[in-house]
Amino acid sequence: MGKKRKTFWLSLLVALLGVALVVTAGCGGARQGEPPGGEGLSGTITVAGSTAMQPLIEEAAREFMAQNPNVQITVQGGGSGTGLSQVMQGAVDIGNSDIFAEEKEGIDASQLRDYRVLVQAFAVVAHPDVGVDNLTKKQIQDIFTDKIKNWKDVGGKDQKIFVVNRPKGSGTRATFKKYVMDGIEEAKGDAEQDSSGAVHKIVSETPGAISYLALAYCTDKVKTIKIDGAAPTEQDIASRRYPFWSYGHMYTKGEPKPLVKAFIDFVLSDEVQQNIVRKMGYFPVAGLQVERQP
């Protein structure tokens, strides 16, 4: 009896271990959004829109992917209008924009979720040799409506002004028109470029050139022009002296997928806001006390 009893208990133990192994195998797969083993996030995210925001979002994406090797993020430009249109159509996961969705014609803002992730200052920029470092808002309006055509008329060199505009789908242009031009329609100008990098190149290389750029793109190869004596700094924005700035928005269509939300949360984290955002010439969204509405 003793030997049979031992055999019985041994068989029962083997059977129970088999059941346990099956259960473990059944529960041990990767959780949704995570790779096998459950270590970190996995999946793909597509982002498009504002070229003004693009350098920051690309850098944040590199950091996020370094921390989550099973995640692939593709960041493209195209302008705020493109970002809003594509996220509205479901073509991308995130649409970056310098403007509120409510300000873009043809966009149903009620279908989009708005995440304000940064504050970005823009600057009127000119070729370094124009001889001017400050313009009044009225002078800027007269230059961009073709009423002032020579830099000597605003205290600069005797040189023709070469105006570089942004296309109408540009969020940077919309911000410029609303807060610097006071809604006045710009003249055609001498050239038109959507890419911030291309605008920087043209202004830096073309004598007499003037345009406008996100502060993140401004280098010593272009002259940053003050507006009515105020500069594109956090202090002058907070004091309401400097008008040319906007929120940087990341829009999703409805509630984002967990992976997309994790990336947006990362952009809003102190790690990004206090390090990458400031380092790249933007300002943290939480620190600004000045509110703007659509």
C-alpha positions as CSV (number, residue, x, y, z in Angstrom):
1,M,0.0,0.0,0.0
2,G,2.8,2.4,0.9
3,K,4.4,2.0,-2.6
4,K,1.1,2.5,-4.4
5,R,0.3,5.6,-2.3
6,K,3.6,7.2,-3.2
7,T,3.0,6.5,-6.8
8,F,-0.5,8.1,-6.6
9,W,0.8,11.3,-4.9
10,L,3.7,11.5,-7.4
11,S,1.3,11.2,-10.3
12,L,-1.0,13.9,-8.8
13,L,1.9,16.2,-8.3
14,V,3.1,15.8,-11.9
15,A,-0.5,16.5,-13.1
16,L,-0.8,19.6,-11.0
17,L,2.5,20.9,-12.2
18,G,1.4,20.4,-15.8
19,V,-1.8,22.5,-15.2
20,A,0.3,25.2,-13.6
21,L,2.6,25.3,-16.6
22,V,-0.3,25.6,-19.0
23,V,-1.9,28.4,-17.0
24,T,1.5,30.3,-16.8
25,A,2.0,30.0,-20.5
26,G,-1.5,31.2,-21.1
27,C,-1.1,34.3,-18.9
28,G,2.6,35.1,-19.7
29,G,2.1,36.7,-23.1
30,A,2.8,40.4,-23.7
31,R,0.3,42.9,-22.4
32,Q,-1.3,45.1,-25.0
33,G,1.1,47.8,-26.2
34,E,4.1,45.9,-24.7
35,P,6.6,43.6,-26.3
36,P,7.0,39.9,-25.3
37,G,8.1,39.8,-21.6
38,G,6.2,43.0,-20.8
39,E,9.3,45.2,-20.7
40,G,8.4,48.7,-22.0
41,L,6.1,49.9,-24.7
42,S,5.9,48.8,-28.3
43,G,4.2,50.0,-31.5
44,T,4.4,52.9,-34.0
45,I,3.4,56.5,-33.8
46,T,3.0,58.9,-36.8
47,V,3.3,62.7,-36.3
48,A,2.9,65.5,-38.8
49,G,2.4,69.3,-38.9
50,S,4.1,72.4,-37.6
51,T,7.6,72.8,-38.8
52,A,8.2,75.3,-36.0
53,M,7.6,72.5,-33.5
54,Q,9.3,69.8,-35.5
55,P,12.9,70.1,-34.0
56,L,11.6,69.7,-30.5
57,I,9.2,66.8,-31.3
58,E,12.0,65.0,-33.2
59,E,14.3,65.3,-30.2
60,A,11.6,64.2,-27.8
61,A,10.9,61.2,-30.1
62,R,14.6,60.2,-30.2
63,E,14.7,60.2,-26.4
64,F,11.4,58.3,-26.1
65,M,12.6,55.7,-28.5
66,A,15.9,55.3,-26.7
67,Q,14.0,54.6,-23.5
68,N,11.5,52.3,-25.4
69,P,13.5,50.4,-28.1
70,N,10.3,48.7,-29.4
71,V,8.6,52.0,-30.3
72,Q,9.0,53.6,-33.7
73,I,8.0,57.3,-34.1
74,T,7.9,59.1,-37.4
75,V,7.9,62.9,-37.3
76,Q,7.1,64.9,-40.4
77,G,6.5,68.6,-41.1
78,G,4.2,70.0,-43.7
79,G,2.8,72.9,-41.6
80,S,0.0,73.3,-39.0
81,G,-2.7,73.1,-41.6
82,T,-1.4,69.8,-42.8
83,G,-1.1,68.4,-39.2
84,L,-4.7,69.4,-38.4
85,S,-6.1,68.0,-41.6
86,Q,-4.2,64.7,-41.4
87,V,-5.1,64.0,-37.8
88,M,-8.7,64.9,-38.6
89,Q,-8.7,62.3,-41.4
90,G,-7.0,59.7,-39.3
91,A,-3.9,59.7,-41.5
92,V,-1.6,60.4,-38.5
93,D,-1.8,59.7,-34.8
94,I,-0.8,63.3,-33.8
95,G,-1.2,66.6,-35.6
96,N,1.2,69.3,-34.4
97,S,-0.1,72.9,-34.7
98,D,1.0,76.5,-33.9
99,I,-2.7,77.5,-33.9
100,F,-5.9,76.3,-32.2
101,A,-7.9,73.8,-34.3
102,E,-10.8,76.2,-34.1
103,E,-8.9,78.8,-36.1
104,K,-8.4,76.4,-39.1
105,E,-11.2,76.4,-41.7
106,G,-12.7,73.0,-42.4
107,I,-11.6,71.4,-39.1
108,D,-14.2,70.2,-36.6
109,A,-12.3,71.0,-33.4
110,S,-15.0,69.1,-31.3
111,Q,-13.6,65.8,-32.7
112,L,-10.0,66.6,-31.6
113,R,-8.3,66.5,-28.3
114,D,-5.9,69.4,-27.6
115,Y,-2.7,69.0,-25.7
116,R,-0.8,72.2,-25.2
117,V,2.8,71.0,-24.8
118,L,5.0,74.1,-25.1
119,V,5.1,77.9,-25.6
120,Q,7.0,79.1,-28.7
121,A,8.1,82.6,-29.4
122,F,8.5,83.7,-33.0
123,A,10.7,86.4,-34.3
124,V,10.8,88.8,-37.2
125,V,14.2,88.1,-38.7
126,A,16.3,89.9,-41.3
127,H,19.7,89.6,-43.0
128,P,22.4,90.5,-40.5
129,D,23.5,93.6,-42.6
130,V,20.3,95.5,-42.8
131,G,21.3,97.9,-40.1
132,V,18.1,97.6,-38.0
133,D,17.5,95.7,-34.8
134,N,14.1,97.1,-33.8
135,L,10.9,97.9,-35.6
136,T,7.5,99.2,-34.5
137,K,4.5,97.0,-35.2
138,K,3.3,99.7,-37.7
139,Q,6.6,99.6,-39.5
140,I,6.4,95.8,-39.8
141,Q,2.9,96.1,-41.1
142,D,4.0,98.7,-43.7
143,I,6.9,96.5,-44.9
144,F,4.7,93.4,-45.3
145,T,2.0,95.4,-47.1
146,D,4.7,96.8,-49.5
147,K,4.3,100.4,-48.3
148,I,7.9,100.6,-47.0
149,K,10.3,99.2,-49.6
150,N,13.8,100.3,-48.5
151,W,15.6,99.7,-45.2
152,K,16.7,103.4,-45.1
153,D,13.1,104.4,-44.4
154,V,13.2,102.6,-41.1
155,G,16.7,103.7,-40.1
156,G,18.7,101.1,-41.9
157,K,20.9,100.8,-45.0
158,D,20.0,102.2,-48.4
159,Q,18.9,98.8,-49.6
160,K,15.8,97.3,-51.1
161,I,13.7,95.1,-48.7
162,F,13.3,91.5,-49.9
163,V,10.1,90.1,-48.2
164,V,9.9,86.3,-47.7
165,N,6.4,85.2,-46.8
166,R,4.9,81.9,-45.5
167,P,2.1,80.1,-47.4
168,K,-1.5,80.6,-46.1
169,G,-1.6,77.1,-44.6
170,S,1.3,78.0,-42.3
171,G,0.5,78.3,-38.6
172,T,3.4,80.6,-38.2
173,R,1.9,82.9,-40.8
174,A,-1.5,82.8,-39.1
175,T,0.1,83.8,-35.8
176,F,2.1,86.6,-37.5
177,K,-1.1,87.9,-39.2
178,K,-3.2,87.8,-36.0
179,Y,-0.7,89.2,-33.5
180,V,1.7,91.3,-35.5
181,M,-0.3,92.4,-38.6
182,D,-3.4,92.9,-36.5
183,G,-5.4,90.9,-39.1
184,I,-4.1,93.0,-42.1
185,E,-3.5,90.9,-45.2
186,E,0.2,90.7,-46.3
187,A,1.2,91.6,-49.8
188,K,2.6,88.9,-52.1
189,G,6.2,89.6,-51.2
190,D,9.3,88.6,-53.1
191,A,9.4,84.9,-52.2
192,E,7.3,82.3,-50.3
193,Q,8.6,79.3,-48.3
194,D,6.8,76.9,-45.9
195,S,9.9,75.2,-44.5
196,S,11.4,77.1,-41.5
197,G,14.8,75.8,-42.5
198,A,14.4,77.1,-46.0
199,V,13.2,80.5,-44.7
200,H,16.3,80.7,-42.5
201,K,18.6,79.9,-45.4
202,I,17.0,82.5,-47.7
203,V,17.1,85.3,-45.1
204,S,20.6,84.6,-44.1
205,E,21.9,84.5,-47.7
206,T,19.8,87.3,-49.3
207,P,20.8,90.9,-48.8
208,G,17.9,93.0,-47.5
209,A,15.8,90.0,-46.7
210,I,13.1,89.9,-44.0
211,S,10.7,87.2,-42.8
212,Y,9.7,85.5,-39.5
213,L,10.7,82.3,-37.8
214,A,10.2,80.3,-34.6
215,L,12.8,81.2,-32.1
216,A,14.2,77.7,-32.2
217,Y,15.4,78.3,-35.7
218,C,17.1,81.6,-35.1
219,T,20.9,81.6,-35.2
220,D,23.6,84.3,-35.5
221,K,23.2,84.0,-39.3
222,V,20.0,86.1,-39.1
223,K,19.2,89.2,-37.1
224,T,16.4,88.9,-34.6
225,I,14.3,92.1,-34.7
226,K,12.7,93.5,-31.6
227,I,9.0,94.6,-31.9
228,D,8.4,98.0,-30.2
229,G,11.5,97.4,-28.1
230,A,10.4,94.0,-26.8
231,A,12.3,90.8,-27.5
232,P,11.1,87.2,-27.9
233,T,12.0,86.2,-24.3
234,E,10.0,84.5,-21.6
235,Q,10.0,87.7,-19.6
236,D,8.7,89.9,-22.3
237,I,6.0,87.4,-23.2
238,A,4.9,87.1,-19.6
239,S,4.8,90.9,-19.2
240,R,2.6,91.1,-22.3
241,R,5.1,93.4,-24.0
242,Y,5.9,90.9,-26.8
243,P,3.0,89.8,-29.0
244,F,4.5,87.2,-31.4
245,W,4.1,83.8,-29.7
246,S,1.8,80.8,-29.6
247,Y,1.1,77.5,-27.9
248,G,2.5,74.4,-29.5
249,H,-0.4,72.0,-29.7
250,M,-0.4,68.2,-30.2
251,Y,-3.8,67.1,-31.4
252,T,-5.3,63.6,-31.5
253,K,-8.6,62.5,-32.9
254,G,-10.6,61.7,-29.8
255,E,-8.9,60.0,-26.9
256,P,-5.4,58.8,-28.0
257,K,-4.3,55.2,-27.9
258,P,-2.3,54.3,-24.8
259,L,1.0,54.4,-26.6
260,V,0.3,57.8,-28.2
261,K,-0.8,59.2,-24.8
262,A,2.4,57.8,-23.2
263,F,4.5,59.9,-25.8
264,I,2.4,63.0,-25.2
265,D,2.8,62.6,-21.4
266,F,6.6,62.2,-22.0
267,V,6.7,65.5,-23.9
268,L,4.8,67.2,-20.9
269,S,7.1,65.6,-18.3
270,D,9.7,67.6,-16.4
271,E,12.4,65.7,-18.1
272,V,11.4,67.2,-21.5
273,Q,9.9,70.5,-20.3
274,Q,12.8,71.6,-18.1
275,N,15.6,70.2,-20.3
276,I,14.9,69.7,-23.9
277,V,12.2,72.4,-24.3
278,R,14.4,75.2,-22.8
279,K,17.6,73.9,-24.4
280,M,16.0,74.1,-27.9
281,G,14.6,77.7,-27.6
282,Y,11.1,77.0,-26.5
283,F,9.4,77.7,-23.1
284,P,7.7,75.2,-20.8
285,V,3.9,75.5,-21.1
286,A,3.3,75.3,-17.3
287,G,5.4,78.3,-16.4
288,L,3.5,80.9,-18.6
289,Q,0.8,82.8,-16.7
290,V,-0.5,84.6,-19.9
291,E,-3.5,82.9,-21.3
292,R,-4.6,82.8,-25.0
293,Q,-7.9,81.5,-26.4
294,P,-8.9,80.6,-30.0
